[in-house]
Amino acid sequence: MLTALFAGSFDPFTVGHADIVTRGLKMFDSIVIAIGVNDQKHPYFSLEQRFRQLSHYYASDDRVTIVSYSGLTTEVARQYGASVLLRGIRSSIDYEYERSLADINYHLSGIETVLMFTAQHLSHISSGSVRELLNHGCDVSSLLPPGFILS
């Protein structure tokens, strides 16, 4: 059984994350979504809210496990039996950065990284811009995956 770990801060509107998980499940038997919060980025949703949102969204798919974490993603991957890290990228600039991190992770831990470009129709949306829209009371439902809730 091949398991991938997809780690990140995971606002529900993080660019294309649902699309990446859907495509990842075509490559791997299961995916562990590990959510953490970078306090310096001032997240729109708390860790508990993110956990609840993702758990609700993936409740019917037993191939997806939602966990929270702190620390190194490679350690979390080992803890949950994941042999691959899954990373989403939006642009060639993201690609270069993520590729260098993937190389470092591999040399330090032996864990491979699969980089997946966000679907083209989502590549112009950043979680920061959606957060701004939400702060101004705008409707962002068209930017979310179908079935995703913000409560």
Biotite code that builds the C-alpha atoms (Angstrom):
import biotite.structure as struc

atoms = struc.array([
    struc.Atom([0.000, 0.000, 0.000], chain_id="A", res_id=1, res_name="MET", atom_name="CA", element="C"),
    struc.Atom([1.545, 3.290, -1.135], chain_id="A", res_id=2, res_name="LEU", atom_name="CA", element="C"),
    struc.Atom([0.694, 6.270, 1.059], chain_id="A", res_id=3, res_name="THR", atom_name="CA", element="C"),
    struc.Atom([1.519, 9.915, 0.365], chain_id="A", res_id=4, res_name="ALA", atom_name="CA", element="C"),
    struc.Atom([1.679, 12.702, 2.914], chain_id="A", res_id=5, res_name="LEU", atom_name="CA", element="C"),
    struc.Atom([0.276, 16.073, 1.851], chain_id="A", res_id=6, res_name="PHE", atom_name="CA", element="C"),
    struc.Atom([1.283, 18.629, 4.493], chain_id="A", res_id=7, res_name="ALA", atom_name="CA", element="C"),
    struc.Atom([0.489, 22.302, 4.768], chain_id="A", res_id=8, res_name="GLY", atom_name="CA", element="C"),
    struc.Atom([-1.428, 25.056, 6.471], chain_id="A", res_id=9, res_name="SER", atom_name="CA", element="C"),
    struc.Atom([-4.594, 24.160, 4.514], chain_id="A", res_id=10, res_name="PHE", atom_name="CA", element="C"),
    struc.Atom([-7.037, 26.966, 4.488], chain_id="A", res_id=11, res_name="ASP", atom_name="CA", element="C"),
    struc.Atom([-9.956, 25.280, 2.735], chain_id="A", res_id=12, res_name="PRO", atom_name="CA", element="C"),
    struc.Atom([-9.212, 27.497, -0.254], chain_id="A", res_id=13, res_name="PHE", atom_name="CA", element="C"),
    struc.Atom([-5.483, 26.805, -0.369], chain_id="A", res_id=14, res_name="THR", atom_name="CA", element="C"),
    struc.Atom([-4.854, 26.885, -4.068], chain_id="A", res_id=15, res_name="VAL", atom_name="CA", element="C"),
    struc.Atom([-6.125, 23.703, -5.667], chain_id="A", res_id=16, res_name="GLY", atom_name="CA", element="C"),
    struc.Atom([-5.535, 21.434, -2.691], chain_id="A", res_id=17, res_name="HIS", atom_name="CA", element="C"),
    struc.Atom([-8.699, 19.389, -3.293], chain_id="A", res_id=18, res_name="ALA", atom_name="CA", element="C"),
    struc.Atom([-7.731, 18.992, -6.949], chain_id="A", res_id=19, res_name="ASP", atom_name="CA", element="C"),
    struc.Atom([-4.260, 17.809, -5.964], chain_id="A", res_id=20, res_name="ILE", atom_name="CA", element="C"),
    struc.Atom([-5.654, 15.304, -3.451], chain_id="A", res_id=21, res_name="VAL", atom_name="CA", element="C"),
    struc.Atom([-8.079, 13.983, -6.088], chain_id="A", res_id=22, res_name="THR", atom_name="CA", element="C"),
    struc.Atom([-5.267, 13.539, -8.615], chain_id="A", res_id=23, res_name="ARG", atom_name="CA", element="C"),
    struc.Atom([-2.975, 12.123, -5.924], chain_id="A", res_id=24, res_name="GLY", atom_name="CA", element="C"),
    struc.Atom([-5.505, 9.416, -5.109], chain_id="A", res_id=25, res_name="LEU", atom_name="CA", element="C"),
    struc.Atom([-5.150, 8.201, -8.698], chain_id="A", res_id=26, res_name="LYS", atom_name="CA", element="C"),
    struc.Atom([-1.435, 7.642, -8.018], chain_id="A", res_id=27, res_name="MET", atom_name="CA", element="C"),
    struc.Atom([-1.453, 6.448, -4.404], chain_id="A", res_id=28, res_name="PHE", atom_name="CA", element="C"),
    struc.Atom([-3.587, 4.050, -2.368], chain_id="A", res_id=29, res_name="ASP", atom_name="CA", element="C"),
    struc.Atom([-4.090, 6.623, 0.365], chain_id="A", res_id=30, res_name="SER", atom_name="CA", element="C"),
    struc.Atom([-3.201, 10.162, 1.356], chain_id="A", res_id=31, res_name="ILE", atom_name="CA", element="C"),
    struc.Atom([-2.585, 11.602, 4.795], chain_id="A", res_id=32, res_name="VAL", atom_name="CA", element="C"),
    struc.Atom([-3.399, 15.313, 4.892], chain_id="A", res_id=33, res_name="ILE", atom_name="CA", element="C"),
    struc.Atom([-1.326, 16.803, 7.690], chain_id="A", res_id=34, res_name="ALA", atom_name="CA", element="C"),
    struc.Atom([-2.421, 20.280, 8.710], chain_id="A", res_id=35, res_name="ILE", atom_name="CA", element="C"),
    struc.Atom([-0.457, 22.760, 10.731], chain_id="A", res_id=36, res_name="GLY", atom_name="CA", element="C"),
    struc.Atom([-0.703, 26.471, 11.281], chain_id="A", res_id=37, res_name="VAL", atom_name="CA", element="C"),
    struc.Atom([2.121, 28.908, 10.790], chain_id="A", res_id=38, res_name="ASN", atom_name="CA", element="C"),
    struc.Atom([1.317, 31.530, 13.431], chain_id="A", res_id=39, res_name="ASP", atom_name="CA", element="C"),
    struc.Atom([3.422, 34.111, 11.611], chain_id="A", res_id=40, res_name="GLN", atom_name="CA", element="C"),
    struc.Atom([1.162, 33.946, 8.543], chain_id="A", res_id=41, res_name="LYS", atom_name="CA", element="C"),
    struc.Atom([-1.956, 34.926, 10.529], chain_id="A", res_id=42, res_name="HIS", atom_name="CA", element="C"),
    struc.Atom([-4.217, 32.139, 9.263], chain_id="A", res_id=43, res_name="PRO", atom_name="CA", element="C"),
    struc.Atom([-7.849, 32.909, 8.572], chain_id="A", res_id=44, res_name="TYR", atom_name="CA", element="C"),
    struc.Atom([-9.003, 29.658, 10.193], chain_id="A", res_id=45, res_name="PHE", atom_name="CA", element="C"),
    struc.Atom([-7.711, 28.016, 13.366], chain_id="A", res_id=46, res_name="SER", atom_name="CA", element="C"),
    struc.Atom([-6.214, 24.541, 13.328], chain_id="A", res_id=47, res_name="LEU", atom_name="CA", element="C"),
    struc.Atom([-9.438, 23.171, 14.832], chain_id="A", res_id=48, res_name="GLU", atom_name="CA", element="C"),
    struc.Atom([-11.571, 24.825, 12.129], chain_id="A", res_id=49, res_name="GLN", atom_name="CA", element="C"),
    struc.Atom([-9.316, 23.499, 9.372], chain_id="A", res_id=50, res_name="ARG", atom_name="CA", element="C"),
    struc.Atom([-9.424, 20.017, 10.854], chain_id="A", res_id=51, res_name="PHE", atom_name="CA", element="C"),
    struc.Atom([-13.225, 20.118, 11.059], chain_id="A", res_id=52, res_name="ARG", atom_name="CA", element="C"),
    struc.Atom([-13.589, 21.480, 7.497], chain_id="A", res_id=53, res_name="GLN", atom_name="CA", element="C"),
    struc.Atom([-11.296, 18.885, 5.949], chain_id="A", res_id=54, res_name="LEU", atom_name="CA", element="C"),
    struc.Atom([-12.736, 16.035, 8.029], chain_id="A", res_id=55, res_name="SER", atom_name="CA", element="C"),
    struc.Atom([-16.223, 16.975, 6.842], chain_id="A", res_id=56, res_name="HIS", atom_name="CA", element="C"),
    struc.Atom([-15.150, 17.284, 3.205], chain_id="A", res_id=57, res_name="TYR", atom_name="CA", element="C"),
    struc.Atom([-13.331, 13.921, 3.117], chain_id="A", res_id=58, res_name="TYR", atom_name="CA", element="C"),
    struc.Atom([-15.643, 12.039, 5.523], chain_id="A", res_id=59, res_name="ALA", atom_name="CA", element="C"),
    struc.Atom([-16.868, 9.642, 2.838], chain_id="A", res_id=60, res_name="SER", atom_name="CA", element="C"),
    struc.Atom([-13.400, 8.732, 1.509], chain_id="A", res_id=61, res_name="ASP", atom_name="CA", element="C"),
    struc.Atom([-11.633, 6.190, 3.711], chain_id="A", res_id=62, res_name="ASP", atom_name="CA", element="C"),
    struc.Atom([-8.469, 6.608, 1.632], chain_id="A", res_id=63, res_name="ARG", atom_name="CA", element="C"),
    struc.Atom([-7.932, 10.089, 3.133], chain_id="A", res_id=64, res_name="VAL", atom_name="CA", element="C"),
    struc.Atom([-6.772, 10.597, 6.715], chain_id="A", res_id=65, res_name="THR", atom_name="CA", element="C"),
    struc.Atom([-6.695, 14.057, 8.303], chain_id="A", res_id=66, res_name="ILE", atom_name="CA", element="C"),
    struc.Atom([-4.172, 14.730, 11.073], chain_id="A", res_id=67, res_name="VAL", atom_name="CA", element="C"),
    struc.Atom([-2.588, 17.784, 12.639], chain_id="A", res_id=68, res_name="SER", atom_name="CA", element="C"),
    struc.Atom([1.150, 18.125, 13.065], chain_id="A", res_id=69, res_name="TYR", atom_name="CA", element="C"),
    struc.Atom([4.071, 20.262, 14.065], chain_id="A", res_id=70, res_name="SER", atom_name="CA", element="C"),
    struc.Atom([7.693, 19.658, 13.258], chain_id="A", res_id=71, res_name="GLY", atom_name="CA", element="C"),
    struc.Atom([9.283, 18.164, 10.181], chain_id="A", res_id=72, res_name="LEU", atom_name="CA", element="C"),
    struc.Atom([7.064, 16.728, 7.465], chain_id="A", res_id=73, res_name="THR", atom_name="CA", element="C"),
    struc.Atom([9.487, 13.841, 6.945], chain_id="A", res_id=74, res_name="THR", atom_name="CA", element="C"),
    struc.Atom([9.001, 12.796, 10.590], chain_id="A", res_id=75, res_name="GLU", atom_name="CA", element="C"),
    struc.Atom([5.211, 12.972, 10.199], chain_id="A", res_id=76, res_name="VAL", atom_name="CA", element="C"),
    struc.Atom([5.475, 10.936, 6.991], chain_id="A", res_id=77, res_name="ALA", atom_name="CA", element="C"),
    struc.Atom([7.324, 8.191, 8.843], chain_id="A", res_id=78, res_name="ARG", atom_name="CA", element="C"),
    struc.Atom([4.840, 8.308, 11.729], chain_id="A", res_id=79, res_name="GLN", atom_name="CA", element="C"),
    struc.Atom([1.924, 7.618, 9.358], chain_id="A", res_id=80, res_name="TYR", atom_name="CA", element="C"),
    struc.Atom([3.745, 5.212, 7.052], chain_id="A", res_id=81, res_name="GLY", atom_name="CA", element="C"),
    struc.Atom([3.926, 7.560, 4.069], chain_id="A", res_id=82, res_name="ALA", atom_name="CA", element="C"),
    struc.Atom([6.781, 6.926, 1.687], chain_id="A", res_id=83, res_name="SER", atom_name="CA", element="C"),
    struc.Atom([6.140, 9.975, -0.497], chain_id="A", res_id=84, res_name="VAL", atom_name="CA", element="C"),
    struc.Atom([5.592, 13.678, 0.164], chain_id="A", res_id=85, res_name="LEU", atom_name="CA", element="C"),
    struc.Atom([3.008, 15.320, -2.085], chain_id="A", res_id=86, res_name="LEU", atom_name="CA", element="C"),
    struc.Atom([3.445, 19.031, -2.836], chain_id="A", res_id=87, res_name="ARG", atom_name="CA", element="C"),
    struc.Atom([1.252, 21.405, -4.814], chain_id="A", res_id=88, res_name="GLY", atom_name="CA", element="C"),
    struc.Atom([2.781, 24.174, -6.912], chain_id="A", res_id=89, res_name="ILE", atom_name="CA", element="C"),
    struc.Atom([1.292, 27.079, -8.877], chain_id="A", res_id=90, res_name="ARG", atom_name="CA", element="C"),
    struc.Atom([4.133, 28.421, -10.990], chain_id="A", res_id=91, res_name="SER", atom_name="CA", element="C"),
    struc.Atom([7.633, 27.809, -12.271], chain_id="A", res_id=92, res_name="SER", atom_name="CA", element="C"),
    struc.Atom([8.934, 29.944, -9.387], chain_id="A", res_id=93, res_name="ILE", atom_name="CA", element="C"),
    struc.Atom([7.177, 27.635, -6.925], chain_id="A", res_id=94, res_name="ASP", atom_name="CA", element="C"),
    struc.Atom([8.599, 24.673, -8.848], chain_id="A", res_id=95, res_name="TYR", atom_name="CA", element="C"),
    struc.Atom([12.219, 25.754, -8.375], chain_id="A", res_id=96, res_name="GLU", atom_name="CA", element="C"),
    struc.Atom([11.718, 26.349, -4.666], chain_id="A", res_id=97, res_name="TYR", atom_name="CA", element="C"),
    struc.Atom([9.819, 23.096, -4.090], chain_id="A", res_id=98, res_name="GLU", atom_name="CA", element="C"),
    struc.Atom([12.305, 21.106, -6.178], chain_id="A", res_id=99, res_name="ARG", atom_name="CA", element="C"),
    struc.Atom([15.190, 22.296, -4.005], chain_id="A", res_id=100, res_name="SER", atom_name="CA", element="C"),
    struc.Atom([13.238, 21.393, -0.832], chain_id="A", res_id=101, res_name="LEU", atom_name="CA", element="C"),
    struc.Atom([12.433, 17.988, -2.330], chain_id="A", res_id=102, res_name="ALA", atom_name="CA", element="C"),
    struc.Atom([16.137, 17.366, -2.966], chain_id="A", res_id=103, res_name="ASP", atom_name="CA", element="C"),
    struc.Atom([17.030, 18.331, 0.600], chain_id="A", res_id=104, res_name="ILE", atom_name="CA", element="C"),
    struc.Atom([14.264, 16.126, 2.036], chain_id="A", res_id=105, res_name="ASN", atom_name="CA", element="C"),
    struc.Atom([15.423, 13.185, -0.055], chain_id="A", res_id=106, res_name="TYR", atom_name="CA", element="C"),
    struc.Atom([19.068, 13.546, 0.950], chain_id="A", res_id=107, res_name="HIS", atom_name="CA", element="C"),
    struc.Atom([18.209, 13.913, 4.636], chain_id="A", res_id=108, res_name="LEU", atom_name="CA", element="C"),
    struc.Atom([15.459, 11.313, 4.914], chain_id="A", res_id=109, res_name="SER", atom_name="CA", element="C"),
    struc.Atom([15.298, 9.204, 1.751], chain_id="A", res_id=110, res_name="GLY", atom_name="CA", element="C"),
    struc.Atom([11.661, 10.248, 1.238], chain_id="A", res_id=111, res_name="ILE", atom_name="CA", element="C"),
    struc.Atom([10.694, 11.133, -2.328], chain_id="A", res_id=112, res_name="GLU", atom_name="CA", element="C"),
    struc.Atom([8.579, 14.175, -3.189], chain_id="A", res_id=113, res_name="THR", atom_name="CA", element="C"),
    struc.Atom([5.999, 14.328, -5.977], chain_id="A", res_id=114, res_name="VAL", atom_name="CA", element="C"),
    struc.Atom([5.386, 17.866, -7.234], chain_id="A", res_id=115, res_name="LEU", atom_name="CA", element="C"),
    struc.Atom([1.982, 18.502, -8.785], chain_id="A", res_id=116, res_name="MET", atom_name="CA", element="C"),
    struc.Atom([1.026, 21.678, -10.608], chain_id="A", res_id=117, res_name="PHE", atom_name="CA", element="C"),
    struc.Atom([-2.315, 23.118, -9.590], chain_id="A", res_id=118, res_name="THR", atom_name="CA", element="C"),
    struc.Atom([-5.013, 22.777, -12.247], chain_id="A", res_id=119, res_name="ALA", atom_name="CA", element="C"),
    struc.Atom([-4.781, 25.674, -14.705], chain_id="A", res_id=120, res_name="GLN", atom_name="CA", element="C"),
    struc.Atom([-8.165, 27.137, -13.797], chain_id="A", res_id=121, res_name="HIS", atom_name="CA", element="C"),
    struc.Atom([-7.019, 27.450, -10.151], chain_id="A", res_id=122, res_name="LEU", atom_name="CA", element="C"),
    struc.Atom([-3.481, 28.692, -10.701], chain_id="A", res_id=123, res_name="SER", atom_name="CA", element="C"),
    struc.Atom([-4.362, 32.390, -10.475], chain_id="A", res_id=124, res_name="HIS", atom_name="CA", element="C"),
    struc.Atom([-6.024, 32.080, -7.057], chain_id="A", res_id=125, res_name="ILE", atom_name="CA", element="C"),
    struc.Atom([-3.895, 32.521, -3.952], chain_id="A", res_id=126, res_name="SER", atom_name="CA", element="C"),
    struc.Atom([-5.071, 31.764, -0.443], chain_id="A", res_id=127, res_name="SER", atom_name="CA", element="C"),
    struc.Atom([-3.910, 35.255, 0.541], chain_id="A", res_id=128, res_name="GLY", atom_name="CA", element="C"),
    struc.Atom([-6.199, 36.914, -1.993], chain_id="A", res_id=129, res_name="SER", atom_name="CA", element="C"),
    struc.Atom([-9.163, 34.771, -0.919], chain_id="A", res_id=130, res_name="VAL", atom_name="CA", element="C"),
    struc.Atom([-8.429, 35.631, 2.706], chain_id="A", res_id=131, res_name="ARG", atom_name="CA", element="C"),
    struc.Atom([-8.585, 39.331, 1.752], chain_id="A", res_id=132, res_name="GLU", atom_name="CA", element="C"),
    struc.Atom([-11.930, 38.813, 0.006], chain_id="A", res_id=133, res_name="LEU", atom_name="CA", element="C"),
    struc.Atom([-13.298, 37.050, 3.094], chain_id="A", res_id=134, res_name="LEU", atom_name="CA", element="C"),
    struc.Atom([-12.060, 39.867, 5.333], chain_id="A", res_id=135, res_name="ASN", atom_name="CA", element="C"),
    struc.Atom([-14.088, 42.282, 3.187], chain_id="A", res_id=136, res_name="HIS", atom_name="CA", element="C"),
    struc.Atom([-17.234, 40.121, 3.388], chain_id="A", res_id=137, res_name="GLY", atom_name="CA", element="C"),
    struc.Atom([-17.081, 38.883, -0.219], chain_id="A", res_id=138, res_name="CYS", atom_name="CA", element="C"),
    struc.Atom([-18.599, 35.601, -1.392], chain_id="A", res_id=139, res_name="ASP", atom_name="CA", element="C"),
    struc.Atom([-15.760, 33.187, -2.231], chain_id="A", res_id=140, res_name="VAL", atom_name="CA", element="C"),
    struc.Atom([-17.895, 30.081, -2.767], chain_id="A", res_id=141, res_name="SER", atom_name="CA", element="C"),
    struc.Atom([-17.028, 29.946, -6.483], chain_id="A", res_id=142, res_name="SER", atom_name="CA", element="C"),
    struc.Atom([-13.351, 29.523, -5.528], chain_id="A", res_id=143, res_name="LEU", atom_name="CA", element="C"),
    struc.Atom([-13.959, 26.529, -3.264], chain_id="A", res_id=144, res_name="LEU", atom_name="CA", element="C"),
    struc.Atom([-14.260, 22.903, -4.276], chain_id="A", res_id=145, res_name="PRO", atom_name="CA", element="C"),
    struc.Atom([-17.908, 21.781, -4.586], chain_id="A", res_id=146, res_name="PRO", atom_name="CA", element="C"),
    struc.Atom([-19.183, 20.689, -1.190], chain_id="A", res_id=147, res_name="GLY", atom_name="CA", element="C"),
    struc.Atom([-16.656, 22.607, 0.869], chain_id="A", res_id=148, res_name="PHE", atom_name="CA", element="C"),
    struc.Atom([-18.006, 24.531, 3.852], chain_id="A", res_id=149, res_name="ILE", atom_name="CA", element="C"),
    struc.Atom([-16.479, 27.567, 5.514], chain_id="A", res_id=150, res_name="LEU", atom_name="CA", element="C"),
    struc.Atom([-18.108, 27.161, 8.915], chain_id="A", res_id=151, res_name="SER", atom_name="CA", element="C"),
])
